[in-house]
Amino acid sequence: MKKSIAIIGILCLLFVNISTCYAQPVSNAVSTGKINESKSTKLKWPDNKPHVNSEAAIVMEASTGAVLYSKNIHKSYYPASITKIMTALLAIENSSLGETVTFSKDAIYDVDLDSSRIGIDVGEKLTIEQCLYGIMLESANEVSYAIAEHISGNIASFAELMNKKAAELGCTDTHFVNPHGLPDPNHYTSAYDMALISKAAINNDVFRKITGTRTYAIPPTNVQNETRYLANHHKFIKGDLDYDGVIGGKTGYTSKALYTLVTFAERDGMTLISVIMHCDSIEHEYSDTANLLNYGFDNFKIYNITDKENPDTEETTPLFTKYSPLFSRNTSRLQISSKGNIVLPNNADYKDAKKEIVLKPTDKIADGENVIGSIQYTYGDTFVGSADIIYNNVPSQNILKGSYIPTPTASPDSGNSQAINRFDDSSNLKPIIIAIIVGCILIGFTLYIVFVEIPFRKRRNSYLEKKGRKKHYNKKDYVDF
């Protein structure tokens, strides 16, 4: 009997732990996106809108893509030199910083000689890194041309690469024909698309470093004997105008585009992107930018989704509970990306955001982390952020690995240099473990009584009754139960 109880208890315990090790089935409610709709009836966007002179403007949060302010954001305009953000991004993604760029005759003479340049000569050689500083700080058009030739062979092919990248980023109002942004009827973009391009760029570490640089020096080259000193044109970056938190940006101007400006700023863990297009003056482009960024920083706050949806914490939402850890990093192969954020107005609560799970069909699960969908968040009808859902396809070496059972950790014994194995007493899982074990033992004992002990006693009592009624019997009358 004792052996039977022990075996049944162990099997039950294994079953309980296996069910928490692997991804649980998603209910119909979850798959259709109806998880936890906000009960708030006062979902209100800040109404203290900034004063903006530019014809088009946007403020976007860089980690989420959430649009905090918009004005004519899908109307197309000439971008001028903010085009070079895309050029720089493609150069970073398609080359190494140490590669050598040799300047062709076309790169020097096919660009307006009166436009922004740093005086490169035919046959001169610069590294990709030096070219990037020339593009982003001094807005050098001949350098942009040379970069395009170096990566794609010619301007037309590079423009195709630019348009392909724009489409991948979700741009729908954009068409590029050159790498520098000089006027062309077929070269245009919108404030929203430019924000998407800028979002991809600022999340690249190399670009982030370059765009925030105030000055840079290009040493003598194979042609030039003197050092070239470069200075960033953006007034917030070079210090002509003060703005707290600025980390980068790009200026632009042509007579057709008027003033265009992209600015990146960061405060309290939130990075904002401001884009203004078709502005009438330098004064207004910077006052508009300051007003837009201040509006974003003053009225919104950012939340990390894993901090709020972590099932291992006490404060959770119905889908992600401490005792039903669908996305627990300790108990499930399903995880929420730690990079997911949402942005909400200051007067809103995290619970006001509506969640929707969007599944991503996949034919094959590779080893390691696989993005199989995302959790999308909206506030009212406005998208405010998302987090990828990751399936961690890592074979388990132990069937109990990743379960509620804590693993031993080494801890130094007081007064003794040797480490001993102990469980973390700070864990709140001990009562759960004890309850599971006791419950499994009780279930096993009950099953044993019902299916083994009671039938056996019935058969034995029946036999004894028959034996009592018979006074005589022989060996053939004996039935072995």
N, C-alpha and C positions, 0 to 999 in steps of 0.2 A: 504493500500500500504506500509506504513512504517513497519507494522508487517511482511509483506511478505519479504521485503528486509532484515530485521533483521534476520529472520529465515534462509533464504538462505545463508546469510553471515556467520552465525554461523556454518551451516552445511559444507560449503566450508572450513572454517577454521579448523574444526575438521578433515575433510578429509586430508587436507594438513599435519596436525600434526601426524595423524595416519600413514601416509606413511613414515614419518621420524622416527617413534618410532621402527619400526620392520625391520628385515633384508630384504634388497632389493634383488630381483632375480638376480642371477649371469648370465651374458651373456655368449653366446657360446664361445666368445673369451677368457673370463676369465676361464671357465671350462676346456678349452683345454690347458691352461697354457700360452697362447700368450698374455701377458699383456703389457709389455713395454720393448721390446728388445732394447739393447744398440745400439746406432748409432755410437759408437766409432769404429774406424778402427785400433786403436793402443792399443789393450788389451794386455799388456805385463807384465809378471811376472818378478820380480827382477832377474837380471842375475849375481849378485855378490854372487854366491853360496859359502857357507863356506867350508873350508878345513876339511874333516872328515876322520880319520883313521879307524874307526870302520867299520865292514863289512855291518852293517845295522844301519840305523838311521832315526829318524823322529822328526819333530816339529809340534805339533798340538795345536790349540787354544782351551782352555778348555771349553768355553761356547758354541761354535759352532761346534766343531769337524772338523773345516777346517784344512786341511793339508798344511802347509806353506813350508815344505821341506821334501823330501823323498829320501831314498836310500835303495834299496832292502827291502822295507817295508812289502812285502808279502812272503818273504822267511822265513821258519821256523828254529828256533834255540832253543837250550837249554836255558831256562830263568834264571836258578839258583835262587837266593833268591828274585828276584823281583816278583816271584810267590806269595810271602807273601802279596803283595798288594791285590790280590784277596782274600786270606785267611782272612786278616783283614777286608775287605769290607763285606764279608759274615758274619763274627762274629758280626759286628756292626748291620747288617740288621736282624740277626736271634737270637739276645739275648739282654739282658740289661746289662749295664756296671757293675751293682752291683751283678750279678750272680756269684756263686762260682764254680770254676773249680777244680776238684780233679784229681791229676795226677796219671795215672795208671802205672803199670809196663811196659806195651808196650810203652807208651809215653816216658819213660826214656831210655829203652834198645833197642827199635826197630829203634832208630835213631843213626847214626854214632857217636860214643863217641868223635871222633876228630873233629866233625863239630861244628858250632856255637851253643853255649849253655850258659845258665846262672846258671847252677848248681841246678836245681830243683830235689827234691827227691821224691821217690814213696810215695803216700799218702799226699803229700803237697797240700795245698789249696791256690789258688790265685783268685782274682776277674777277670772278663772279662777285665775290664779296665787295670789292672796290666799286664795281658797277652798281651794285644794289644801293650803296651809300650815295653814289652819284645820282641815281634815280630818285630816291626817297628824300634826300636832303636838298639837293640843288635842282631837282626836276629836269635833269639833263636829257634832252630829246635824242641826241645822237647816241647816247648810251642805251636808251630804251630800244632804239633801232638795232644796235649791235647785239643786244641781248636776244632780240627776236630772231635775228639771223643765226646766232650761235645755237639756239635751241631747236629751231624749226627749219632753218635753211633759207627762208625768205619770209617776207612780211605777210603774204597771203596765207601761208601755212600756219604761221603763228596766230593770226587772227582766227583761223578755224579752231585752234587750240583754246583760245580765249573764249570763244562762243560755246565750245563744248564744256569747258569748265563752268561757265556761267549757267548753262542748262543743268549741270549736275548739282549746282548749289540752289537751284529752284528759281532762277531768274527767268522772267517771262516778258520783260519790257526792254530787253537789252540786245544790242547788236554792235559788235566791235569790228573795225576794219584796220586799225593800226595800234601799235603798242604805246603811243605817247599821248594821244588825246587831242591832237591838232584837228581843227574842224573838218568834218566830212558829213554830208547829208545822211550817210548810212552808218554813222558812228554815234550811238546814243545809248542812254540808260535812264533808269528812274532812281529816285531816292531810296525806295525799298530795295531794289536790286543792288544798288551800291552798298547798302547796309549789309546785305547778305554776303557780298564779296568781302567787305571789310570785316565781317564776323569771322569768316574763314581765315583771313589774314592775321588778325590779332590773336587768334588761338594757335598760331604758329610761333614757336619760341624765337626762331631766327628773325622773323619779321618784327616781332614785338621789340626785340632788342634794337633793331635798326631804326624803326620808326620813332623811337623815343630818344634817339641820339641827337645831341645839340650840335656838335661839331665833329669833323672827321678829317684826317689828313691822308692823301694819296702820295706816297713817296715817289721819287724820280723813276721814270719808266725807261723803256728802250728808246724812246723818242724825246721825252720831256726830261730836262735836267733839273728842274725845280719841283719842289713839293707843292701839290695842289691842296689848298685848304677849303673844305666844304662847310657850309653852315645851313642848318635847317631853316626853311622859309616860314614855318608855322610860328606865329607870334606867341602862342601859349608856350611852345616848347623852348624857343630861344630866349624867352623871358621879357619880350617887349610888353606883353600883357600878362597879368597874373591870373592864374586859374589853378585852384587847389586840386591835385589829383590827376592832372593831365599826364598821359603816358605815351602819346604818339598822335600822328595825324598826317594829312597830306593836303596841300593847297592846290588850287587850280584857277586859271583865268584865261579866257580868250574873249575877243570882242563879241562873239556869238553866244558863247556859253555864259558870259559874265562871270561872277565869282562863284566858285564852288569850293566846298571845304568839308573834309572828313576829320573828325576829332575823336580820340579815345581817352576816356578818363576812368579812374578807379577810386572808389571809396568804400571802406567797410566791407570788403569782399565782393562788391558789385561793380562790374565793368560795363560802362555804357558807351554806345557808339552814336555819335551825332553826325548827320549828313544834311548839309544845306545845298540847294542848287538854285541857279539863276537868281543870285543876289545882286543888288545894284551897287554895293560899295564894300570896301574893306571894313569900314567901321561897322556896318550892319552884319556882315558875315560873322564877325567875332562876338558882337552883342547877341545876335541870334543864337550862336553856339553856346554861349554862357547861359542864356535863358533856358535853352533846351536841356542842357545837362543839369542845371540847378533844379529844374522841374522834376527830372528823374530821380535825383538823389534826395530831394526834399519830400517826395510823396510816395516813394516805393521802398520796399525792403525785400531781401532775397532769403529764401529758405532752401537748405539742402534736403532733398527728398528722403535720402536714407536716414538722416537724423530724425525725421518726422515719422517715417513709415517703418522704422526698425522694430521688428517683433520682439527683440530681446530687451526692449525698454518698457517701462510701466505705461507711458502715455502712447497709446496706439489707436488706430482706426479699426473699424470692424473687420476689414479684409485681412489686416496684418496684426493679429493679436499675439500676445506673448505665449498663449497656449495653443495656438494654431498657426505656427510660423511658416506660412507659405513661402516667404522670401527670406527666411533667416539665414545668415551667413554661416551659422553653426550647424543647422539641421537640414538644410535643403540644397539641392543642386541648382535650384532656381534662385537667382540673386537680382537685386536692383543695382544698376550702375551707381557708384558713389559720386559720379560727376553730374548727376541729374539735379537740377534746381528749378524752382518756380519763383516768380516775382509777383508780389501782390501789393495793392495800395496799403498805406500805413494803417488805415482804419478797418482793414479786412482781417479776418482770421484764417489761418491755414485750412480749417475745416470748411470754409466757404468755397474752396476750389472743388470743382467737379472732376472726378477721375473717369477715364475711359481707357480700357486696355485695347490696344491695337496689335493684333497678332501678325507676325511676318512669316508667310509660308516659306518653308525651306525643304529642299529635297534631301539634304544630307547634313548630319550633325558631325562636325569635325571635332578632333580632340581639342581640349582646352575650352576657352570661352566662346560661346555662340550667341549672337544677338538674335532672339526669336520673336521680338516684339518690343513694344514700349508702352509706358503708362503716360497718357496725354492728360494735361490739366487745363481746364478753362475756368475763367472767372466771369460769370455772366455768359456772354457770347465771345469773349476774348481769350485767345490762347495765351497762357502764362508760363508754360514750361513743360518739360517731359523728362523721363528717365528710361533708359534702355532696360529691357528685361533680358537677363543673361542666363543661359543654361551652361553650367560648368561641367563639361563632359570629361571628368577625371575619374578613372577607375579607382574604386575603393579597395584598399588592402585588407580591410576589416569590415565585416558586415555590420558591426555596431558603430563604425566610425561615422562621425557627424550626427550621432544621436544625442539624446538628452544626458547620457551618461558622461560625467566630466572626466577628463583625462588627467592623470597624475602630473603634477608639476614639481620641479625641484625647488626646495626651500632650505636655506641654511638653518641648522639647528642652533639655538641660542647656546653660546659657550662651546660650540663644536664647529670646526671648519668643514666637516663633511656635510654634504647635502643629503636630505632625506626626501622620500616621495610622500606627498600628501595631496589631498583634494583641496581646492580653493573654498575655504569656509565662507567666503563672501557670496558664494553662489546661492541663488534662491531655488535651485533645482532639487536640493536634497529631499524636501517634502514630497515633491512630485515623484522622484525615483522610488522613495519608500512606499508611497501610495500605489504606484504601478506594481511593485513587487508583491505587496500584500494582497492587492486585488487579484493578481494573477494566481497567487497561491490559493486564495479563497475560491476562485473560479475552478481551478484544478481540483480542489478538494470536493467541491459541489458536483462536478462532473463525475468524479470517481464514485461518490456515494450513489448518484442517480443511475449510472450505467453499469457499475460493477458490484458494489456492496449490496444494494437493495435487491437486484435480481438473484444474487447468490443466496441471500437469506430466505427469499421466497422459495427457491428450489429446495433448500435444506429443510425448511419447515414442512413443506409438502411431503418430503421423504419421511420425516419423523412421524407425521400423522399416519401415513400408510403403514409404517413399521408398527405403530401402536395398535392398529386394527388387526394385524395378523399375528396369531400366536405361534404359527409354525412357518418356517421358510427354509429353503436350502440355498446353496450357492447360486443356483440359476435365478433365484428371486432377487438377488442383490443387484441393485443398479448403482453404478458409480457416477455420482454427480460431481 
